[in-house]
Amino acid sequence: MTPLVKMIFGSQLFGTATPDSDTDHMGVFVASPREILLGSAPAVVDQSTNKAGANSAGDVDTVWYSLPKFLSMAGQGQTNALDMLFAPRRFYIGEPHPVWEEILANRDRLITRDVAGFLGYCRRQAHTYSVKGPRLHAARAARDLFGQAVERHGPAARVEVIGDLIEQLVERYEFLEITDITNDHGVTVRHLGVCGRQVQYTLKLSTAHEMARKLVADYGRRARRAEQSGGADWKALMHAVRVADEGIELLTEGRITLPRPNADELRAIRRGELTYETVGALIQARLDEVEALMARSDLRLRSEPDRQFIEDLIERVHREAILADAQTSAADESPTTTLAS
């Protein structure tokens, strides 16, 4: 394969390394002409010194992404790809290929306002470790309201029969909201949002009650797990805060600063110096801010990646690799008799 770029990644790039941290490298490559022609090129190549267990100081992990895979990740807002696009040159290992320089010169064509890929990991950590007091209270209130409505109107009645009571409840709880959503058939249906979950007014009361009941039970399990666990993954929590911060900076400034300006705070989280509740609140607050930013219409970032640029770049680079290999092979071969002759 032909390397386009290789760089130091992970905690050293983020500014969060400890004496026990391993070394992470990441790179982008162009597959061999044979693999390109056969369609057998790997999307990811993992070269790790320790595949038997957890890494420690001295271990080196190197992950290579193929050019199509990397460009796809960047267009989807995947955190690894975006961090690579903004990594300072002092973290490069060797000189980058001209194709990588072309990618950097056109990174605004790859980066969009959709940083959903950035937030997936952050959401999972927020759901796992955040003790969601206000959300839990709101979910319980919705559950109780639906339960009382089932007793009064029967399980087959629709949510819309308690529309006035829902409006009163929404005024009391931050994480309850009423929205009108138009479906694919052009029909607008009113919904009650319960901590991000949508309950259609056309649902049976019994179904809505069961949805709210499961939500309360789920929040309760997460809260107990956060309070009782003696082995929190503080490193994972640190990265959840980091990626949320990166998402905020990308959406507001159009860039990601590396190493991270709040590296001291991140290292404190990693060392377990903050409580579960504090870290959970940090993650949730920043997650809410990112989601609010994504909904704004005045962002400078593109709504979609430039797919024509991506496809043209992949086609050109692969074609050039195949032609260069063919020319080299032709020059190395001695004249032979062919069927055509």
C-alpha positions as CSV (number, residue, x, y, z in Angstrom):
1,M,0.0,0.0,0.0
2,T,1.0,3.6,-0.5
3,P,0.9,5.7,2.7
4,L,-0.6,9.2,2.4
5,V,-0.1,10.3,6.0
6,K,0.9,8.7,9.3
7,M,0.6,10.6,12.6
8,I,0.8,10.3,16.4
9,F,-2.7,10.0,17.7
10,G,-4.6,9.3,20.9
11,S,-3.7,10.7,24.2
12,Q,-0.5,12.3,23.0
13,L,-2.4,14.2,20.3
14,F,-5.2,15.2,22.8
15,G,-2.8,16.3,25.5
16,T,-4.1,13.8,28.0
17,A,-1.2,11.3,28.1
18,T,0.0,9.7,31.4
19,P,3.2,7.9,32.1
20,D,1.3,4.6,31.5
21,S,-0.2,5.6,28.2
22,D,0.6,3.5,25.1
23,T,1.4,5.0,21.8
24,D,-1.2,5.4,19.1
25,H,-0.5,6.0,15.4
26,M,-3.1,6.6,12.7
27,G,-2.7,6.8,8.9
28,V,-4.4,6.9,5.5
29,F,-3.3,4.7,2.6
30,V,-4.0,3.9,-1.0
31,A,-4.4,0.2,-1.6
32,S,-2.2,-1.7,-4.1
33,P,-3.3,-1.6,-7.7
34,R,-4.1,-5.4,-7.6
35,E,-6.4,-4.9,-4.6
36,I,-8.1,-1.9,-6.2
37,L,-8.8,-3.9,-9.4
38,L,-10.0,-7.0,-7.6
39,G,-12.1,-5.0,-5.1
40,S,-10.3,-6.8,-2.3
41,A,-8.6,-3.7,-0.6
42,P,-9.2,-3.7,3.1
43,A,-11.0,-0.6,4.6
44,V,-9.0,-0.8,7.8
45,V,-5.6,-2.2,8.6
46,D,-4.8,-2.7,12.3
47,Q,-1.1,-3.1,13.2
48,S,-0.8,-3.6,17.0
49,T,2.1,-4.8,19.0
50,N,-0.2,-6.3,21.6
51,K,-3.3,-8.1,20.5
52,A,-3.6,-10.3,23.6
53,G,-4.9,-7.8,26.2
54,A,-5.0,-4.2,27.3
55,N,-2.1,-2.0,26.2
56,S,0.4,-0.4,28.5
57,A,3.4,1.9,28.1
58,G,5.6,0.7,25.3
59,D,2.8,-0.8,23.2
60,V,2.2,0.7,19.9
61,D,-1.1,0.6,18.0
62,T,-1.3,1.7,14.4
63,V,-4.5,1.9,12.5
64,W,-4.6,2.6,8.8
65,Y,-7.7,3.7,6.9
66,S,-8.0,3.3,3.1
67,L,-8.6,6.5,1.2
68,P,-12.3,5.7,0.5
69,K,-12.9,4.7,4.1
70,F,-11.2,7.8,5.5
71,L,-13.2,10.2,3.2
72,S,-16.4,8.4,4.1
73,M,-15.7,8.8,7.8
74,A,-14.8,12.5,7.4
75,G,-18.1,13.1,5.5
76,Q,-20.0,11.3,8.3
77,G,-18.4,13.4,11.0
78,Q,-16.5,10.5,12.6
79,T,-14.3,11.8,15.3
80,N,-11.1,10.0,14.3
81,A,-11.2,11.4,10.8
82,L,-11.9,14.9,11.9
83,D,-9.2,14.8,14.5
84,M,-6.8,13.7,11.8
85,L,-7.8,16.6,9.6
86,F,-6.9,19.1,12.3
87,A,-3.8,17.4,13.8
88,P,-0.8,19.8,13.9
89,R,2.0,18.9,11.6
90,R,4.4,18.4,14.5
91,F,2.5,15.1,15.1
92,Y,3.1,13.8,11.6
93,I,5.5,10.9,11.2
94,G,7.5,11.6,8.0
95,E,6.4,13.8,5.2
96,P,2.8,13.5,4.0
97,H,1.9,12.5,0.4
98,P,0.8,15.3,-2.0
99,V,-2.7,13.7,-2.0
100,W,-3.0,14.3,1.8
101,E,-2.0,17.9,1.2
102,E,-4.8,18.1,-1.3
103,I,-7.3,16.7,1.2
104,L,-6.2,19.3,3.8
105,A,-6.6,22.1,1.3
106,N,-10.2,20.9,0.7
107,R,-11.2,19.8,4.1
108,D,-14.1,22.4,4.1
109,R,-15.6,20.2,1.4
110,L,-15.6,17.2,3.8
111,I,-16.7,18.8,7.1
112,T,-20.4,19.3,7.7
113,R,-22.7,20.5,10.5
114,D,-23.8,16.9,11.0
115,V,-21.5,15.8,13.8
116,A,-23.8,12.9,14.8
117,G,-20.8,10.6,14.4
118,F,-19.0,12.7,17.0
119,L,-21.9,12.3,19.5
120,G,-22.6,8.6,19.4
121,Y,-19.9,7.7,21.9
122,C,-20.7,10.7,24.0
123,R,-24.4,9.8,24.2
124,R,-23.6,6.3,25.3
125,Q,-21.5,7.5,28.1
126,A,-24.0,10.1,29.2
127,H,-26.7,7.5,29.3
128,T,-24.5,5.1,31.2
129,Y,-23.1,7.4,33.8
130,S,-25.3,10.5,34.2
131,V,-27.8,10.4,37.1
132,K,-30.6,12.1,35.2
133,G,-32.5,13.6,38.0
134,P,-34.6,16.2,36.1
135,R,-35.2,13.7,33.2
136,L,-36.1,10.9,35.6
137,H,-38.7,13.2,37.3
138,A,-40.2,14.2,33.9
139,A,-40.4,10.6,32.8
140,R,-42.1,9.6,36.0
141,A,-44.6,12.4,35.7
142,A,-45.5,11.3,32.1
143,R,-45.8,7.7,33.3
144,D,-48.1,8.6,36.1
145,L,-50.3,10.7,33.9
146,F,-50.7,8.0,31.3
147,G,-51.4,5.4,34.0
148,Q,-54.2,7.6,35.5
149,A,-55.6,8.2,32.0
150,V,-55.8,4.4,31.3
151,E,-57.8,4.0,34.5
152,R,-60.1,6.8,33.6
153,H,-60.6,6.4,29.8
154,G,-59.6,2.8,29.2
155,P,-56.4,1.3,27.6
156,A,-57.7,1.6,24.0
157,A,-58.4,5.4,24.2
158,R,-55.9,7.6,22.4
159,V,-53.4,10.0,23.9
160,E,-55.2,12.9,22.3
161,V,-58.0,12.6,24.8
162,I,-55.8,14.0,27.5
163,G,-54.3,16.8,25.4
164,D,-55.2,19.5,27.9
165,L,-53.6,17.6,30.8
166,I,-50.5,17.1,28.7
167,E,-50.2,20.8,28.1
168,Q,-50.4,21.5,31.8
169,L,-47.8,18.9,32.5
170,V,-45.4,20.3,29.9
171,E,-45.5,23.7,31.6
172,R,-44.1,22.1,34.8
173,Y,-41.2,19.9,33.4
174,E,-38.3,21.0,31.4
175,F,-37.8,17.8,29.5
176,L,-41.4,17.4,28.3
177,E,-42.4,19.2,25.1
178,I,-45.2,19.2,22.5
179,T,-44.3,19.1,18.8
180,D,-46.1,18.7,15.5
181,I,-44.3,16.3,13.2
182,T,-45.1,15.8,9.5
183,N,-44.7,12.2,8.3
184,D,-43.6,11.0,4.9
185,H,-47.2,11.1,3.7
186,G,-47.6,14.8,4.5
187,V,-49.8,14.2,7.6
188,T,-49.0,16.2,10.6
189,V,-49.3,14.4,14.0
190,R,-48.9,16.0,17.4
191,H,-46.4,14.3,19.7
192,L,-45.4,14.5,23.3
193,G,-41.6,14.5,23.7
194,V,-40.6,12.7,26.9
195,C,-36.8,13.2,27.5
196,G,-36.2,12.9,23.7
197,R,-38.7,10.0,23.1
198,Q,-41.7,10.9,20.9
199,V,-45.1,9.7,21.9
200,Q,-47.7,10.2,19.2
201,Y,-51.1,11.5,20.2
202,T,-52.6,8.8,18.0
203,L,-51.2,6.0,20.2
204,K,-53.3,4.0,22.6
205,L,-53.0,5.2,26.2
206,S,-51.8,1.7,27.2
207,T,-48.9,1.9,24.7
208,A,-47.9,5.3,25.8
209,H,-48.0,4.2,29.4
210,E,-45.8,1.2,28.7
211,M,-43.3,3.4,26.8
212,A,-43.0,5.8,29.7
213,R,-42.8,3.0,32.2
214,K,-39.8,1.4,30.4
215,L,-38.1,4.8,30.1
216,V,-38.4,5.3,33.9
217,A,-37.1,1.8,34.6
218,D,-34.2,2.4,32.2
219,Y,-33.2,5.7,33.8
220,G,-33.5,4.1,37.2
221,R,-31.1,1.3,36.3
222,R,-28.6,3.8,34.8
223,A,-28.7,6.0,37.9
224,R,-28.2,3.0,40.2
225,R,-25.3,1.7,38.1
226,A,-23.6,5.1,38.2
227,E,-24.1,5.4,42.0
228,Q,-23.0,1.8,42.8
229,S,-20.3,1.0,40.3
230,G,-16.8,0.9,41.9
231,G,-15.0,0.6,38.6
232,A,-16.0,3.5,36.4
233,D,-14.3,3.8,33.0
234,W,-12.9,7.3,33.7
235,K,-10.9,7.2,30.5
236,A,-14.1,6.7,28.5
237,L,-15.8,9.5,30.5
238,M,-12.9,11.8,29.7
239,H,-13.2,11.1,26.0
240,A,-17.0,11.7,26.1
241,V,-16.3,15.2,27.5
242,R,-13.5,15.7,24.9
243,V,-15.6,14.8,21.9
244,A,-18.5,17.0,23.0
245,D,-16.1,19.9,23.4
246,E,-14.7,19.2,20.0
247,G,-18.2,19.2,18.5
248,I,-19.0,22.5,20.0
249,E,-15.7,24.1,18.7
250,L,-16.2,22.6,15.3
251,L,-19.8,23.9,15.0
252,T,-19.0,27.4,16.3
253,E,-15.5,28.0,15.0
254,G,-15.2,25.6,12.1
255,R,-12.0,23.9,13.6
256,I,-10.8,21.6,16.3
257,T,-7.8,22.6,18.4
258,L,-5.3,19.9,19.2
259,P,-4.0,19.2,21.8
260,R,-7.2,20.2,23.7
261,P,-7.1,23.5,25.5
262,N,-8.8,22.0,28.5
263,A,-6.4,19.1,28.8
264,D,-6.0,19.8,32.6
265,E,-9.7,19.2,33.1
266,L,-9.7,16.1,31.0
267,R,-6.8,14.6,32.9
268,A,-8.5,15.3,36.2
269,I,-11.6,13.4,34.9
270,R,-9.3,10.5,33.8
271,R,-7.8,10.4,37.3
272,G,-11.2,10.1,38.9
273,E,-10.9,13.4,40.7
274,L,-14.5,14.4,39.9
275,T,-17.6,12.7,41.1
276,Y,-20.0,10.7,38.9
277,E,-22.6,13.4,39.2
278,T,-20.2,16.2,38.2
279,V,-18.9,14.3,35.1
280,G,-22.4,13.2,34.2
281,A,-23.7,16.8,34.3
282,L,-20.7,18.0,32.3
283,I,-21.4,15.4,29.6
284,Q,-25.1,16.1,29.5
285,A,-24.7,19.9,29.4
286,R,-22.2,19.8,26.5
287,L,-24.3,17.2,24.7
288,D,-27.3,19.4,24.9
289,E,-25.3,22.3,23.6
290,V,-24.0,20.4,20.6
291,E,-27.5,19.2,19.7
292,A,-28.8,22.8,20.0
293,L,-26.0,24.0,17.7
294,M,-26.8,21.3,15.2
295,A,-30.3,22.6,14.9
296,R,-29.3,26.2,14.1
297,S,-29.6,27.4,10.6
298,D,-26.8,30.0,10.6
299,L,-23.9,27.7,10.9
300,R,-21.1,28.2,8.4
301,L,-20.5,24.5,7.8
302,R,-21.9,22.6,4.9
303,S,-25.1,20.6,5.3
304,E,-23.6,17.8,3.2
305,P,-20.1,16.8,2.2
306,D,-19.0,17.5,-1.4
307,R,-19.6,14.0,-2.7
308,Q,-18.5,14.9,-6.2
309,F,-15.1,16.0,-4.9
310,I,-14.8,12.8,-2.8
311,E,-15.7,10.5,-5.8
312,D,-13.5,12.4,-8.2
313,L,-10.5,12.2,-5.8
314,I,-10.9,8.5,-5.2
315,E,-11.3,7.8,-8.9
316,R,-8.3,9.9,-9.9
317,V,-5.9,8.5,-7.2
318,H,-6.9,4.9,-7.9
319,R,-6.6,5.4,-11.7
320,E,-3.1,7.0,-11.3
321,A,-2.0,4.1,-9.1
322,I,-3.1,1.5,-11.6
323,L,-1.6,3.3,-14.6
324,A,1.7,3.8,-12.8
325,D,1.9,0.2,-11.9
326,A,1.0,-0.9,-15.5
327,Q,3.8,1.4,-16.9
328,T,6.3,-0.1,-14.4
329,S,5.3,-3.6,-15.3
330,A,5.5,-2.9,-19.0
331,A,9.0,-1.5,-18.6
332,D,10.2,-4.5,-16.6
333,E,8.9,-7.1,-18.9
334,S,10.8,-8.5,-21.9
335,P,9.1,-8.7,-25.3
336,T,6.9,-11.8,-25.6
337,T,4.7,-13.2,-28.2
338,T,1.0,-12.5,-27.7
339,L,-2.2,-14.0,-29.1
340,A,-2.8,-10.9,-31.1
341,S,0.5,-11.3,-32.9
